[in-house]
């Protein structure tokens, strides 16, 4: 339920409305927009009478929210959310370009790649320290050693770190050392993990599950936001369909759909979406063209010898070429990196 306030209401009038709502068991989020102010009601609103709320002279109208997600709903927050990561912004016309190796393999590797992608215009370093793999015999990442190597690369370049958290066991370390906590596709509905990252203030990159609907995805974001952490960035990385020509099927339509339904920023991962390095460039362009708030691209200095996902990784010089070509699209869309 949304309470739209009339312009010029006083603090006393606002307090009266909030008190009436909270006395009936619902929580209130106050959202200040450019043109109007609204109160978003979260929780059980079945005991709240809309007609009674309309008797308050500062209340203009009541809107019922049909969707099960509330805090992630655009009705609750009409203006686009901008996630500020230590001064680097994502959303609201600011593009987040997250680039780096699928898996951290050595200090030399990750530092070399970090320097290269920063020079080309990336504003985040992505790299896997803990790797969820389909096969238990595949490389699982360097774990805490990999996290330390990412910190070294950050010290060398200043790029904020984006890396995946798989277990609450390491949450404290991630809060201390990581700038954006990534929740991967396989953990999108790991609700206990979502609840715990929701208790932190660290921005969260939430990847869409490979078989998840957009509503299920937004409900996972709701779990994080319900805990108090509203710094959520969504990431479309391809969904599982009958098609076998690509690793997954990139759902570019998810970008405008999310923009209609939610205020949260959404980025695209063309690397995982296709599993093929030669498709990264056209889909990166398409992502910006449909309004994505950023990209996550896998870059490796020697993809042929990569310990993880080499087939979808591009070399630094290819990444540089793509970044130059994207300038045309960013100018057309009126966005900045």
N, C-alpha and C positions, 0 to 999 in steps of 0.2 A: 504494500500500500504506500502511496506517495501523497504527501500533503504539500500542495503548492501554496506558498505564502503570498499575500498581497504586498506590493512595494510599500516601504515606509513603516513596517511594523516595528514595535519597540521591543526591547529585551524583556520587559515585563510580560508583554503579550506572548512572546515566544516561550517563556518559561511556563506560562499557564498551559499552553498546548502540550509541551513536552511532559509536564507533570501529569496531565490527563492521560496521555498515551502510556507512560511508564507505570502508572497506577493500575493499568490493565494488563501488565506483563510483557509489553513489547519494548524493544530497544529503539533508540532514535539516532539516526545519522543526519547531521545538518550539512547540506551541500550548498555552497554559494556559487551560483552561476553568473555569467556576464549580465544576463537580462532578468534573471529571477532567482529566488531562493526556494529550496524544497527541503522537506523533511522525509527521509526514507525510513520506513518502519520495518524492523527486522524481528522475526520471531513469530509467535502465535498471535495473529491479529483477529482471530475469530470473536474475541470479546470486545472489539472496538466497533462502535457504531459510527459509520461515516456521517450520518445526519447530525449526530451530536457534535462532531468536530466542525461541521459547517456553521455551527452557531457561534463559533469564535470569530470575531470581526476581522481578525488578521488572516484568516484562512480563505483563500480564493476558490480552490477546488480540490477534490479528492480523486486520485487515479488508482485503480486497482491493477496490480502487477500479476499477470497471469503466469509468467514463467517462474519456475522454482528457484532460479538464481536471482538474488536481490542485489547484493553489493556489487556484483559484476555487471548488473543491468544498466543499460544506458539511461533508463528512466530515473535511476537513482543518482546518476552522475552525467548530466547532459554534455559536459565539456570533455574532450579527450584527456585521458590521464597521461601525464608525462612522468616517466620514471627517471629520477635523477640519481645517477650512480657516481658519486664523488665528483660531480660537476659535468659528467658526460650524460647527455639526455637521450631518452628513447621515447618516441611518441610525440603527437602534436606537431608534426613537421620536422622532427629531429630523427634522423636515421641512425640506428645502431648497426654497425658492420662488425660482426664477430667472426674472426678468422684465425685459423691455426690448425694444428694436427689433430686428427681423431684421437690419437693416443700419444701421450708424452713418452718419449723413448730414451732421451738423454739430455743433459744440460746443453750440449752443443747444438743438438737438433732444435730444441724448443726456443732457445735464445736466437738462433739464426733466423728461424721462421718468424718469430715475434718482431724482430727488427725489420724484416722484409715487408711484412703485411702492414706494419705501422707506416713505413715509408710510402706505401701505396694508398694509404688513406683509411685503413681499418682503425676503429676506435676501441675495440675490445680484443683480447686474446682468448680464444677458446682452445681448450685442450683437455683431454681425458686423463685423469689420474686413476680413477676407478672405472672399469669398463664392463658393462653388462653384455655378455656374449651368448649367442645361441648355443654354442658348444662349450662344455666345461673344459675342453682341451685347448681352446683358443686363448690367445694372450689376454690376460685379465687386467692389464695395466700395472703401473709401478706403485699404485696406491699412495701411501703417505710420502714416499720418496718422490713420486710424481708431483705431489702437491708442493713440495719444497722446491722442485725445479721450476714450477710455474711461478712461484714467488721470486725466484732469481730472475726469470724473464721479465717479470713486472718491474723489478728494481732496475733492470737494464733499459727498459723502454718506457715505463710509466703507464703501460696499457692495463686497464682493469681486467681481472681474471674472471672467466666464465667456465665453470667445470661442474660435472655431474655428481650429485649426492645420491647414494644408493641405500644408505642405512642411517638411522638416527644415532648409531654408535659414534659417528664422526661429525655430528652436527656442530658441536662446540668448536671443533677445529675449523670447520667451514665458515662459521660465523666470524671467527677471528681472522682467517686468511683469505677468504674468497669474496669477490665483489658482487657476483651474481651466482646464486645457487641454481644449478640446472636440475630439474626433475625430468627424467627421461620418459620416453613413450611407454616403456614397460612398467613404469611406476606411477603413471598418471592417476591411477585409481588405487594407489597405496595410501589409503586414507589416514592411517596412523602417521605416516611420513609427512603427508600434507598438513595435518594438524600441528605437528611439531615445527615445521618451517613457518607455519602461520603465527607461531609465538615469537618469531624473531623479527627484526627490522631489515634484514638483508633482502635485497631484491631477488625475486624468484623468476626463472625462465621455465615456463611450464609447457612441455612438448605434448602435442596431441597423441593420444594412444592410437596404435595402428588400426584398430577396429572401432574407434569411438566416434559417436556422433558429436556434432557441435554442442548440443545441449549438455551431454555428458562431460565434455571438455570444460565448459563454463561452470558446471557444477563442481568440478575439481578445483577450479580457480576460486570458487565460492568457499570451499573448505579452508583454503589458505587465508582468504580475506576475512572469513568469520573469526579467525584467531587473532585478528588485529593487524596482519601484514597486508597492506593494500598495494604494495609495490610488485605487481605481477605483470610479466610480459608473456604473451602467448606465442607459441612457435608451431607453425604448420610444417610437418616434415614428411607428408605423404601418408596415405592410408592403404590398407590392404584391399585389393579388388581382384577380379578374375584375370586382370591383365598380367602378362609375364614378360612383356618387352622391357619393362623397367622394374627396379627392385620394389618400388611402391608406386602409387598413383598420386601425384601432387595435386591437391585440391586447391587450386588458386581461387575458386569461388568462395572459399572459406574467408578470404580477406574482406570482400565487401559485405558478406553476411555478418561477420564479427563486428564490422564497423556499424552495421544497422542495429545489432543487438546489444553491444557492449561498448564501454568507454576504454577498455584495456588496449594497450598497444599490441600489435601482432607482427611477427617477423616470419620469414620463410627460410627453410633449410633445403636448398635445391640439391645438396650433396646426398643426404640420406633419402631424399624423395625419389631419386632415380637410380642411384648406385652406379652412375656412369659419368665420368668426368667431362665428356664432350657435351653433356646436356646441362651442365651447370650454368654456362654463360647465357643461353637463351632463356632459361627459367629465372635466372637472377634479374634479367631485364624485364621479364613479364611480371615478376613480383613487385618491382617498383612501379610498373605501369598500372597495376590494379590497386595500388595504394598501400602496400606493405610498409611497415615502420622500420624495416631493417632486413638484414640477411645474416645467415650463419653458414659460412663456407669452409670446407675442409681444405687446408693447404699443407702440402708436405714437400720437403726439399728433394726427396727421392721416393716418389710414390711406388715404384716397382719393388722397393724393399721395405715398404711400410709394414709394421706389425699388425695394423688394423685398417681395414677399409681403404686400401691403396687404389682400388679401381675407381673410386669416386673422388679421390683427392687430386687437386690440381697443383702445379708448380707455382712458386712465387711470381715468375714472369707472366704466367697466364692470369694469375690473380690481378697483377698490375694492369694488364690489358683490359680485363673486365671492369676494373674500377674506373679507368679512363672512359670506357664506353658508357658507363652508367651515368656519367655527368650529364649527358644529353637528357636522360630520363628524369634525373633529379630536378633539372631546370624546368622541364615540362610540368612536373608535378608540384613544383614550388616547395621542395623539401631540401634540407641540408644535412650533410654528414658532419 
